[in-house]
Each structure stands twice: as structure tokens, then as C-alpha cells.
Amino acid sequence: MRKPHLLDSIIVGGGPAGLAVAHTFQQAGLSCRVLEQGALAWHIAQYPTFMRFFSTNQNLEIAGFPLGNTEEKPSRQEYLLYLTNFVRYHRLPVETHSPVTEVRREEDGTFTVTVEREGRPPERRRARTVVVAVGAWDAPRKLDVPGADLPKVRYRYTEAHEYVGKRVLVVGGRNSAVETALILWRAGAEVSLSYRRTEFSGRGLKYWLRPDIENRIANREIRGFLGSHVRRIGWEEVELELEDGRREIIENDFVLPMLGYDPPVGFLRSLGIELEEETNRPVHDPETLESNVAGLFVAGVITYGNVSGHVFIENSRHHGELILPRLRRILAEAKTQPARSG
């Protein structure tokens, strides 16, 4: 069987970081291909339907390509359209609905990447280097309590309509949890909020959300259980443990734990990438983003593992520029030692 064409690089992940890396490589005259598991920017496509970004247009633009919406901060829909236009304008080689199931480093130092689409035989791509820019959205952090897997427990929030008139407990105290609680309350849900800390921290919370949620709780429009933990979830109730050790049972129809997401630990380890024990941060050179596996790079939010609040679109859009010099050296070395044809 004839081997597929050998690319300079394959980028796994078609979000803003992966697309920015692909643009950098393409502008440098290198051959590359982006493999995205779902639709373009699949993780952003799964954000809440009417979400608006915290960052301004300018901070979300890639390679100077203008984000031309009229509002200062784009919505989810506007940013997805922007990324679509970015790919089309620059003619970036992106394969959507192409989940990567294996990345294998061959004896000659090249990589074989396996794509498995549902109902189709595996397909293979080859490259001298691979950049993993998969993000962290596929593994929401879950509650470890009885009833945490009941159908009423939803680990993703999309929009409020389903919850109008229902008793909803939101779990968490950072951006996603607080914003979800406020949206649900304004839509007409009966909202409670359980947060393990006794007060909301400025870090990890948009500055305009803190006074809003604190006022809603003070006015008893949202029931706030600060310093509490969920201990049990039943079909019609939830049991909370309060800071003083008391237990309180509240009537409930839905539970929305908004606790963040973990990086794809299993996938990263399957590639041979070592992870720091506590943070799940991939071991890599901060100057080149090359992992402990030669020729295998990381980019985007996964460079910090499960430490949130450090890497965003606005600072990961430059990761391709960090990778490029090292990638060029790898390609130059390969010219003197070409890959074996097998």
C-alpha cells in the first residue's frame, strides 16, 4: 500500500490556537494540515448558545485578520463566523469531523496520525512533526456524590429555555457557574447556587458578575449557599452540607455543576507525553513548546494542564511563532537524514 504524502506538520485541533499555528506555518511556506474532531472550532461550537466573550475583538483576532462585528466583544455565533471566514480567506487545509485516535512516532522520527470517522475504515496521515492543540472541553469535572449521574444532572449548559419555571441548583462560583445562574434567574427559573467558598473571588470571575450575583443573593432572588458542598442528589431534592456542618435539603428539578473541564489526560499520555502529577500540565520546553517527545509540540490551553486562568485565546494565538524556529531546525536536519521509505 502506498504511503500517504509526508507533510511538514499535522495540527490536531481546529480551534483558534490550532488555526493560528496552521496560519503561521503556511505563511512560512511549510506544508501542514489541521485535523478537527467535529465541526470547525468544535469546542467553541459547544459554548452556551448566546454566550458573549470576555475578551475584546482586538484580543481575539488572529494574525491581524479583522473581527468586524459592531459590538466590542463578540458573541459565540460571531466568533464562529469569524473563524470560518479566517479559514476560507487564508485557504487553510482543515479537515473537520476527523477525530484523531492515534499518533505514533516511527523509528525514522516521522509521525503517523490515524483518523477514524464513524462507519469508515481508519485513515492515516504522515508528518515530520505534530502539534497537539486540542483544548480542554471534552471532559467536564463531575460531582463525586450519590445521584451525580442522574439524568437531571447536566454538566453542560447551552441555553435557558429548558429550565424556565424549574428549580435549578447551579454548582460552582466562577465565570461559567455565576453567569449560568444569572441567566437562568433572568429567564424565569427558580435558582439556587452552591459554592464551596464563603465568598466570590475576583480571580476567575468577570468583574461585572460579582456585584450582580452578590446583589441577587442579598435580595434573595437567588438562594446562595456559600461555603457549602453537595452531598447527595435525589430525583426531587438535593442535600447540601453547610460550612457549620449542618445539612440542608432543597427541592430541586435540575442540577448544573459548572466546575470546569480537565485536559484530555488519556489522549496525551497515549502519545507518550509526560504530565506533571498535580496539574496534568504536559512536560514541554516553554520556549519552543516541544514536549518530551521529539517533534511533538503542544499549543493552546493544554500547555497549562488543568490550571485555568493562564492561557486564553489572546495569548495562545502566538504559539505558532514559538514553535516555528524549532520546527525549521527539525526540517533542516531531516534533509540530511531523509525518512526511510519503508
N, C-alpha and C positions, 0 to 999 in steps of 0.2 A: 504494500500500500504506500502511495506517495505521501511524504511528509508535508504538512501544511507549511506555508511560507513563514520564514523566520523574521519576526518583527523586532524592532529595537526595544519596544516595551509594550506590555499589556497593563492597563489600569483597571483594577477590579473595584467597581463602584462608580456610578454615574451621577453623583451629587455635585454640588458646587466645587468641592475640593478636587474630585476626580476630573471634572471638566476643565478646571483651571490647570491642572497638571498636563492634561492632554493638549491644551492650547499652547502651553509653554514648549512642550516637546515638538509640536507641529511647527511652531514658529522657528524652532531651531533646526528644522529640516529633518527631523527624525520620524521614523515610521512607528505608529502606535495604534492601539485600538482600546476603546472603553467597553467593558462588559458590565451591564447593569441588570440586576436580578429581576426587576419589574419594569414598570414604565420609567421614563426619564425622571431622574431625581426621585426615586421611589420613596425614600424616607420622607421627604418634604411633601410628597403627594398624600401621605398618610397623616399629616398635621391636621388639627381641627379645621373644619371647612372654612370658617370665617376668621381664622387667625390673622393677626397683623404682626409683622416682625418688630422686634425691639430696636434693631439697627436701622439707620437711615439708608436711603437709596445709595448714596455715595459709598458707604461702607460695605454694601452688598454687591457692588458692581465688580465684574471680573475683567481684568486686562483693559480697563478703560472703556469697555462696551457700555453705553449709557442705558440706565434703567429709567425709562421715560414716563413713568406714571406721575400723576399730578399730586398725589399725597406725599408727605415727607417720608413716610415709612410704608413699604409695600405690603399688600396682603399676600396670603398664600397663593391665591389664584394669579395675581400679578407677577409674583416671582417665578412661578412655574412657566408662565408665558415667556418671561424674560429668558429663562434658561433654554427654553425651546428655540427662541429666536437666536440666542448665542450659538447654539449648536448648528443651526441652519446657516447662519451668516458665515461662520468660520469653516463650515463643512467638516465638522469633527466626526471621525469614524466611531460612532456609538452603536453598539448592539444592545437593544433593550430586550427585556424578557429572556435574558440569557444568564441564568443562575450558575455561578461557578461552584463546582463541588470538589475540585481538587486542583492543587498547584504543586507540581513535582519538579524538583531540581534534578536535572540529568547529570551524568558523570562529566559531560563536557562543559558544565556550567550554565547551559541554557535551561529554560523552563518550559514545561508542557502544562498547559492550563486546560482543564476539562470543563465543558459546559454541558449541562443535562437539562433539556427542555422536556416538559411533561409529555409523555407519549411518543418521544422521539429518541433515537439512539444517541449515545454520548458523542459530542463533537470536540475536537482538540484544536487548540491554538498554540503556537510556539513563539517564544520571545527570548531575547537575551536578558531582559530584566522584567520584573513585575513590581507594580506599585499597588499596595492594598489601601484603598480609601473607602472602606465600606460603611463608615459611620457606626452609630450605636442606637438603633431604633427597633431592632427585631426582638430584643429580649427585655420586656418591661419587668421591673422589680416587683415581685409579688409578696403579698402578705403570707406569713407562715403561721396561720391560725386555723382552727376548725371552721369549715364553711368557706374558706378562701377561694375554692373552686366552684362555688355555686354559680348558676347562670346569671344571677343578679349582680355578680361582681364583675365589673368591666375595667380592664386595665388600659383601655384606650378611650379617649373622648373625641368625638367628631363634631356633634352639634347638639343643641339643647332640646330640640323639638320632642324627642322621645321621652324626656323627663318632666315635661310640663305637668304640674299638678301632683307630682310624685314626691315621696320623702326620700331625699338623696343624702347620703353621707359621703363627703369628699375627704380623702385621707392624704395628708401632706401639708407643707407650709411654704413651698417655694413657688416659682412662677406658674407652672402648669396647674398646680392644685388651687392656688388662690384665684387665678384667672378663671378656672373652670367653675369654682364656687360662685364667683360674682356673676358670671354669665348665666348660670343656671338659676340663680336667685332673680335676676332681672327678667328671665324668660317665664317665671311663674312657678318654679319648683320650690319645695319646702326644703331648705338646705341646712345641713349641719356640717361642721368642719372639725376633724380630729387631727391634731398636730402634736408631735412628741415633745416639742419645746414649749416653754411657757410664754415666749414672745416671738414675734416675727423678726427675723434678721434682715438687715439691709442688704447683705451679700446674698446674691442669688434671687433677689426679689426686685422687680421693676419699681422704680421709686414712686410711681403714681399708684401702685397697687396697695402698698402698705397702709396709707391713711384710709383708703377705700374699704379694705377688709376690716380694719380696726373699727371704723365707724359703723359698719354694718353689724358687727358683733356687739358693740356698745349699745346700739339701738335695738338689739335683739331681733334684728331682721334675719340674721344668720346665727344659728346656735354655734358658738365657738367652744370647743373642748380643748383648750391649750394645756400642754403637759399631760396628754392622755395617750393611751395605746389601745388599739383594737385587740380584743382577746377572743372574741367568738362572733361568728356571723350566722344568723339563722334565716329562715325563709322570710320572716316578717319582723325581725329585730336584729340589733347589733349590740353586743356587750362591750363596753369600754371600761378600762381601768384608769382612774384619775390619779393625779400626782400624789394625793394623800393616801392612796391605796384603796379607796372606795371603788365599788363597781357601779356602773350605771347602765341601764338597758334602755335603748331608744327604739321607737318604732321606725321601720325602715322598709323601703321598696328596692332601692339600688345602692350599691357601694362602688365608688370610683376611687381606687387607690392611684394617686398621681405621684409616684415615688421615684420617677426617673427610669433610666434604662442602663443596662450593662453592655459592655462591648462583647462582640462575638468571640468569647474566650475559646470555645471548642474549635472554631474555624481557624483562629490564629495559631493555636497550638498544633493543629494538623499540618500547618505549613512549616513547622519547625521553629516558629518564632517563640522565643522565651519571653515570659511575662513576669513582672515584679509581683511578689506574692500578695501584698496587701492591696495594691492599686490596680492590678491587672494591666499595668502600663507596659506596652511592648518594649523590649530592650532594643534601643536604637541609638545611633550617633546623632545628637541634636543638630550637628552642623550639616549633615547630608541626608538625614532621615533613613539611612540604610540600617536594616535590622541586623541581628546576629547571623542571619543567613545572607551570605554574599550575593549581591544583585537583587535582593528582595527588600523593597522600601515600604514604609508606612506613611500615610498622609491623612490630614483632616483630624476630626475629633478623637479618633482612636489613639493618636500619639500620646494622649494623656490617660488612656485607660478609662476607669470609672471615676476619675477626678473631674467633676464638672466645673464649669465656670472658668476654664483656662483657654480652651480653643474654640473659636467660633468661625463662622464663615469669613468674617473680616480679616482674621489673621491666618487662616488656613489657605486662603486663596493664593498665597505666595509660596506654598510648599513646593510647587514645581520648580521654582527658581533655586531652592535649596538643593533639590535632587539633581538638577541638570548637570552641574560640573562633575559630580561623581559618575553619573551615567555616561558622560562623554569619555571619561577615563576608562570605564569598563569596555566601551565600544572600541576605543583605540587599542586596548590590549587584545581584544578579540580578533582584530585584523591581523595580528602577528601569530595568533593561535586560533585559526578558524574552527568553528564547530564541526565535529565529525558527522558525516552523512549517515552513518549507522548501517 
